[in-house]
Amino acid sequence: MRPLRLRLIAVNKQERTYTILRDRIHSGSFAPLERLNIDALARELGVSPIPVREALRRLEAEGWVRFTPNVGAVVSPVDSTSWEQAMIALAVLEGAASAEAQQNLRRSDLTRLRKIAAGMEEAAARADPLRFSKLNRLLHAAIVARCPNTYLTELLEQTNPRLDRLRSTMFVYLPHRSEEALTEHLKLIELLESGTKEEVESYARWHKLRTVEAYRAIHQANDKAMATRQSRPAAARAKSEPAVAPS
């Protein structure tokens, strides 16, 4: 029995190491392109480098980590285009799933949704975006859990993990979005209680796409600010350089 016990201990260490590293990436504790030093992580987690290396290879296969020559393992950069595409797909899927779930929602479900929404309001008041994001995911999961279309829910389960890393910090970068989301959630709950199936699907889809629009807007503003900063030194240099007479 001893060899089996040793194997179980090794598996538990590998799984624990993987879970810790994955959760740190998802939560934003490890920033995009941050180097992941295997020896340092092993010392911190109290394991040998082997489970850390295996966890990083597993995360590499899932797209969360990449190995760079002469650097080693780094957190994969956020691909905003892929995120937008996945969010648009999620909006369509979640809109349909929410509409399908409506007929199966019980009074207790609606009560729970309002309780989660109240928790989100408290998190917003405490300026706790990570808590807000967790409850946001919980609210939508509670709705689609009543969806009888298993194919839809399977597609959602495949799509959601791809969005977790950026979505977990989304309300950090878009604080105004949390205030809008609070109002939108209450409206969605009202529609789930007394609206038509078509109204639920349309509103749930629109609600998700609002986050995409907000994300696009802040990126466009950042790109514009960056272009302005880059153009100023060139303009200053041109002004300070003496004019050259044509030959």
C-alpha positions as a Markdown table, in Angstrom:
| # | Residue | x | y | z |
|---|---|---|---|---|
| 1 | Met | 0.0 | 0.0 | 0.0 |
| 2 | Arg | 2.9 | 2.4 | 0.5 |
| 3 | Pro | 3.7 | 2.9 | -3.2 |
| 4 | Leu | 0.1 | 3.8 | -3.8 |
| 5 | Arg | 0.0 | 6.2 | -1.0 |
| 6 | Leu | 3.2 | 7.9 | -2.3 |
| 7 | Arg | 1.6 | 8.2 | -5.7 |
| 8 | Leu | -1.5 | 9.8 | -4.2 |
| 9 | Ile | 0.6 | 12.3 | -2.3 |
| 10 | Ala | 2.5 | 13.2 | -5.5 |
| 11 | Val | -0.8 | 13.6 | -7.5 |
| 12 | Asn | -2.2 | 15.9 | -4.7 |
| 13 | Lys | 0.9 | 18.1 | -4.8 |
| 14 | Gln | 0.7 | 18.4 | -8.6 |
| 15 | Glu | -3.0 | 19.2 | -8.5 |
| 16 | Arg | -2.6 | 21.7 | -5.6 |
| 17 | Thr | 0.3 | 23.4 | -7.4 |
| 18 | Tyr | -1.6 | 23.6 | -10.7 |
| 19 | Thr | -4.7 | 25.0 | -8.9 |
| 20 | Ile | -2.7 | 27.7 | -7.1 |
| 21 | Leu | -0.9 | 28.9 | -10.2 |
| 22 | Arg | -4.1 | 28.8 | -12.3 |
| 23 | Asp | -6.0 | 30.8 | -9.7 |
| 24 | Arg | -3.3 | 33.4 | -9.4 |
| 25 | Ile | -3.3 | 33.9 | -13.2 |
| 26 | His | -7.1 | 34.1 | -13.3 |
| 27 | Ser | -7.3 | 36.6 | -10.4 |
| 28 | Gly | -4.6 | 38.9 | -12.0 |
| 29 | Ser | -2.1 | 38.2 | -9.2 |
| 30 | Phe | 0.3 | 37.2 | -12.0 |
| 31 | Ala | 0.2 | 39.9 | -14.6 |
| 32 | Pro | 0.5 | 39.2 | -18.4 |
| 33 | Leu | 4.1 | 38.6 | -19.4 |
| 34 | Glu | 5.2 | 38.2 | -15.8 |
| 35 | Arg | 8.0 | 35.7 | -15.5 |
| 36 | Leu | 7.2 | 32.5 | -13.5 |
| 37 | Asn | 10.4 | 31.4 | -11.9 |
| 38 | Ile | 10.1 | 27.6 | -11.3 |
| 39 | Asp | 12.6 | 27.4 | -8.4 |
| 40 | Ala | 11.2 | 30.5 | -6.6 |
| 41 | Leu | 7.6 | 29.1 | -6.9 |
| 42 | Ala | 8.7 | 25.7 | -5.7 |
| 43 | Arg | 10.3 | 27.3 | -2.6 |
| 44 | Glu | 7.2 | 29.4 | -1.9 |
| 45 | Leu | 4.8 | 26.5 | -2.3 |
| 46 | Gly | 6.9 | 24.0 | -0.4 |
| 47 | Val | 7.3 | 21.5 | -3.3 |
| 48 | Ser | 10.1 | 20.4 | -5.5 |
| 49 | Pro | 10.5 | 22.0 | -9.0 |
| 50 | Ile | 8.9 | 19.0 | -10.7 |
| 51 | Pro | 5.2 | 19.7 | -9.8 |
| 52 | Val | 5.7 | 23.4 | -10.6 |
| 53 | Arg | 7.2 | 22.5 | -14.0 |
| 54 | Glu | 4.4 | 20.1 | -14.7 |
| 55 | Ala | 1.7 | 22.6 | -13.7 |
| 56 | Leu | 3.2 | 25.2 | -16.0 |
| 57 | Arg | 3.3 | 22.8 | -18.9 |
| 58 | Arg | -0.4 | 22.0 | -18.2 |
| 59 | Leu | -1.2 | 25.8 | -18.1 |
| 60 | Glu | 0.8 | 26.2 | -21.3 |
| 61 | Ala | -1.4 | 23.6 | -23.0 |
| 62 | Glu | -4.5 | 25.6 | -21.8 |
| 63 | Gly | -3.1 | 28.8 | -23.2 |
| 64 | Trp | -2.4 | 30.6 | -19.8 |
| 65 | Val | 1.4 | 30.3 | -19.9 |
| 66 | Arg | 4.0 | 30.3 | -22.6 |
| 67 | Phe | 7.7 | 29.4 | -22.6 |
| 68 | Thr | 10.0 | 32.0 | -24.1 |
| 69 | Pro | 13.7 | 31.3 | -25.1 |
| 70 | Asn | 16.2 | 32.7 | -22.7 |
| 71 | Val | 13.4 | 33.7 | -20.3 |
| 72 | Gly | 11.5 | 30.6 | -19.4 |
| 73 | Ala | 7.8 | 30.5 | -18.4 |
| 74 | Val | 5.8 | 33.7 | -18.6 |
| 75 | Val | 2.1 | 34.5 | -18.2 |
| 76 | Ser | 0.5 | 34.6 | -21.7 |
| 77 | Pro | -0.4 | 38.1 | -22.8 |
| 78 | Val | -4.1 | 39.0 | -23.1 |
| 79 | Asp | -5.4 | 38.7 | -26.6 |
| 80 | Ser | -8.0 | 41.4 | -26.6 |
| 81 | Thr | -9.3 | 40.4 | -30.1 |
| 82 | Ser | -9.9 | 36.8 | -29.0 |
| 83 | Trp | -11.5 | 38.0 | -25.8 |
| 84 | Glu | -13.9 | 40.2 | -27.7 |
| 85 | Gln | -14.8 | 37.3 | -30.0 |
| 86 | Ala | -15.4 | 35.0 | -27.1 |
| 87 | Met | -17.5 | 37.6 | -25.3 |
| 88 | Ile | -19.7 | 38.1 | -28.3 |
| 89 | Ala | -20.2 | 34.3 | -28.5 |
| 90 | Leu | -20.9 | 34.2 | -24.8 |
| 91 | Ala | -23.5 | 37.0 | -25.2 |
| 92 | Val | -25.4 | 34.9 | -27.8 |
| 93 | Leu | -25.1 | 31.7 | -25.8 |
| 94 | Glu | -26.0 | 33.2 | -22.4 |
| 95 | Gly | -28.9 | 35.1 | -23.9 |
| 96 | Ala | -30.4 | 31.9 | -25.3 |
| 97 | Ala | -29.7 | 29.9 | -22.2 |
| 98 | Ser | -31.3 | 32.6 | -19.9 |
| 99 | Ala | -34.4 | 32.6 | -22.1 |
| 100 | Glu | -34.6 | 28.8 | -22.0 |
| 101 | Ala | -34.0 | 28.8 | -18.2 |
| 102 | Gln | -36.9 | 31.3 | -17.5 |
| 103 | Gln | -39.6 | 28.7 | -17.5 |
| 104 | Asn | -37.8 | 26.5 | -15.0 |
| 105 | Leu | -36.9 | 29.3 | -12.5 |
| 106 | Arg | -38.6 | 28.9 | -9.1 |
| 107 | Arg | -39.5 | 31.6 | -6.6 |
| 108 | Ser | -36.6 | 30.5 | -4.5 |
| 109 | Asp | -34.3 | 31.0 | -7.5 |
| 110 | Leu | -35.5 | 34.6 | -8.0 |
| 111 | Thr | -35.0 | 35.3 | -4.3 |
| 112 | Arg | -31.4 | 34.0 | -4.6 |
| 113 | Leu | -30.7 | 36.1 | -7.6 |
| 114 | Arg | -31.9 | 39.2 | -5.7 |
| 115 | Lys | -29.7 | 38.3 | -2.8 |
| 116 | Ile | -26.7 | 37.9 | -5.1 |
| 117 | Ala | -27.5 | 41.3 | -6.7 |
| 118 | Ala | -27.6 | 42.8 | -3.2 |
| 119 | Gly | -24.2 | 41.3 | -2.4 |
| 120 | Met | -22.8 | 42.9 | -5.6 |
| 121 | Glu | -24.1 | 46.3 | -4.5 |
| 122 | Glu | -22.3 | 45.8 | -1.2 |
| 123 | Ala | -19.1 | 44.8 | -3.0 |
| 124 | Ala | -19.3 | 47.9 | -5.2 |
| 125 | Ala | -19.8 | 50.1 | -2.2 |
| 126 | Arg | -16.7 | 48.6 | -0.6 |
| 127 | Ala | -14.8 | 49.1 | -3.9 |
| 128 | Asp | -14.1 | 45.3 | -4.0 |
| 129 | Pro | -14.0 | 44.6 | -7.8 |
| 130 | Leu | -12.8 | 41.0 | -7.5 |
| 131 | Arg | -15.7 | 40.1 | -5.1 |
| 132 | Phe | -18.1 | 41.9 | -7.4 |
| 133 | Ser | -16.8 | 39.9 | -10.4 |
| 134 | Lys | -17.1 | 36.6 | -8.5 |
| 135 | Leu | -20.8 | 37.4 | -7.6 |
| 136 | Asn | -21.4 | 38.5 | -11.2 |
| 137 | Arg | -20.3 | 35.1 | -12.5 |
| 138 | Leu | -22.4 | 33.4 | -9.7 |
| 139 | Leu | -25.5 | 35.3 | -10.7 |
| 140 | His | -25.4 | 34.4 | -14.3 |
| 141 | Ala | -24.5 | 30.8 | -13.4 |
| 142 | Ala | -27.5 | 30.5 | -11.2 |
| 143 | Ile | -29.7 | 31.6 | -14.1 |
| 144 | Val | -28.3 | 29.2 | -16.7 |
| 145 | Ala | -28.3 | 26.3 | -14.2 |
| 146 | Arg | -32.0 | 26.1 | -14.9 |
| 147 | Cys | -31.5 | 25.9 | -18.7 |
| 148 | Pro | -32.8 | 22.5 | -19.9 |
| 149 | Asn | -30.7 | 22.6 | -23.1 |
| 150 | Thr | -27.6 | 20.7 | -22.1 |
| 151 | Tyr | -25.9 | 21.4 | -25.4 |
| 152 | Leu | -26.1 | 25.2 | -24.7 |
| 153 | Thr | -24.8 | 24.8 | -21.1 |
| 154 | Glu | -21.9 | 22.6 | -22.4 |
| 155 | Leu | -20.9 | 25.4 | -24.8 |
| 156 | Leu | -21.1 | 27.9 | -22.0 |
| 157 | Glu | -18.8 | 25.7 | -19.9 |
| 158 | Gln | -16.3 | 25.6 | -22.7 |
| 159 | Thr | -16.4 | 29.4 | -23.3 |
| 160 | Asn | -16.4 | 30.8 | -19.8 |
| 161 | Pro | -12.9 | 29.6 | -18.8 |
| 162 | Arg | -11.3 | 31.4 | -21.7 |
| 163 | Leu | -12.7 | 34.7 | -20.4 |
| 164 | Asp | -11.9 | 34.3 | -16.7 |
| 165 | Arg | -8.5 | 35.9 | -16.5 |
| 166 | Leu | -9.5 | 39.2 | -18.1 |
| 167 | Arg | -13.1 | 39.2 | -16.8 |
| 168 | Ser | -11.9 | 38.7 | -13.2 |
| 169 | Thr | -10.2 | 42.2 | -13.3 |
| 170 | Met | -12.6 | 43.8 | -15.7 |
| 171 | Phe | -14.4 | 45.9 | -13.0 |
| 172 | Val | -11.0 | 47.1 | -11.8 |
| 173 | Tyr | -10.4 | 48.8 | -15.2 |
| 174 | Leu | -14.0 | 49.7 | -15.8 |
| 175 | Pro | -15.3 | 50.9 | -12.5 |
| 176 | His | -18.3 | 52.7 | -14.0 |
| 177 | Arg | -19.4 | 49.4 | -15.6 |
| 178 | Ser | -20.1 | 47.9 | -12.2 |
| 179 | Glu | -22.7 | 50.7 | -11.5 |
| 180 | Glu | -24.4 | 50.0 | -14.8 |
| 181 | Ala | -24.3 | 46.3 | -14.3 |
| 182 | Leu | -26.1 | 46.6 | -11.0 |
| 183 | Thr | -29.1 | 48.3 | -12.7 |
| 184 | Glu | -29.0 | 45.9 | -15.6 |
| 185 | His | -29.1 | 42.8 | -13.3 |
| 186 | Leu | -32.1 | 44.1 | -11.5 |
| 187 | Lys | -33.9 | 44.7 | -14.8 |
| 188 | Leu | -32.9 | 41.2 | -16.0 |
| 189 | Ile | -34.3 | 39.6 | -12.8 |
| 190 | Glu | -37.6 | 41.5 | -13.4 |
| 191 | Leu | -37.8 | 40.2 | -17.0 |
| 192 | Leu | -37.1 | 36.7 | -15.8 |
| 193 | Glu | -40.0 | 37.0 | -13.4 |
| 194 | Ser | -42.5 | 38.6 | -15.6 |
| 195 | Gly | -41.1 | 39.3 | -19.1 |
| 196 | Thr | -41.5 | 37.3 | -22.3 |
| 197 | Lys | -38.9 | 34.7 | -23.4 |
| 198 | Glu | -37.9 | 37.0 | -26.3 |
| 199 | Glu | -37.4 | 40.0 | -23.9 |
| 200 | Val | -35.2 | 37.9 | -21.6 |
| 201 | Glu | -33.0 | 36.7 | -24.5 |
| 202 | Ser | -32.6 | 40.1 | -26.1 |
| 203 | Tyr | -31.8 | 41.8 | -22.8 |
| 204 | Ala | -29.4 | 39.2 | -21.5 |
| 205 | Arg | -27.5 | 39.3 | -24.8 |
| 206 | Trp | -27.4 | 43.1 | -24.8 |
| 207 | His | -26.2 | 43.2 | -21.2 |
| 208 | Lys | -23.2 | 41.1 | -22.0 |
| 209 | Leu | -22.4 | 43.1 | -25.1 |
| 210 | Arg | -22.4 | 46.3 | -23.0 |
| 211 | Thr | -19.2 | 45.1 | -21.4 |
| 212 | Val | -17.6 | 44.6 | -24.8 |
| 213 | Glu | -18.5 | 48.1 | -25.8 |
| 214 | Ala | -17.1 | 49.5 | -22.6 |
| 215 | Tyr | -13.9 | 47.6 | -23.1 |
| 216 | Arg | -13.6 | 48.8 | -26.7 |
| 217 | Ala | -14.1 | 52.4 | -25.6 |
| 218 | Ile | -11.4 | 52.4 | -23.0 |
| 219 | His | -8.9 | 50.7 | -25.4 |
| 220 | Gln | -9.7 | 53.3 | -28.1 |
| 221 | Ala | -9.1 | 56.1 | -25.5 |
| 222 | Asn | -5.8 | 54.5 | -24.4 |
| 223 | Asp | -4.7 | 54.1 | -28.1 |
| 224 | Lys | -5.5 | 57.8 | -28.7 |
| 225 | Ala | -3.7 | 58.9 | -25.6 |
| 226 | Met | -0.6 | 56.8 | -26.6 |
| 227 | Ala | -0.6 | 58.3 | -30.2 |
| 228 | Thr | -0.8 | 61.8 | -28.7 |
| 229 | Arg | 2.1 | 61.2 | -26.4 |
| 230 | Gln | 4.2 | 59.7 | -29.2 |
| 231 | Ser | 3.4 | 62.6 | -31.6 |
| 232 | Arg | 4.4 | 65.3 | -29.1 |
| 233 | Pro | 8.2 | 64.6 | -28.9 |
| 234 | Ala | 8.3 | 64.5 | -32.7 |
| 235 | Ala | 6.5 | 67.8 | -32.9 |
| 236 | Ala | 8.9 | 69.3 | -30.3 |
| 237 | Arg | 11.9 | 68.1 | -32.2 |
| 238 | Ala | 10.7 | 69.6 | -35.4 |
| 239 | Lys | 10.1 | 72.9 | -33.7 |
| 240 | Ser | 13.6 | 73.0 | -32.1 |
| 241 | Glu | 15.5 | 72.0 | -35.2 |
| 242 | Pro | 16.7 | 74.9 | -37.4 |
| 243 | Ala | 15.1 | 75.1 | -40.8 |
| 244 | Val | 17.3 | 74.0 | -43.7 |
| 245 | Ala | 17.3 | 76.3 | -46.7 |
| 246 | Pro | 16.7 | 74.5 | -49.9 |
| 247 | Ser | 19.9 | 73.9 | -51.9 |
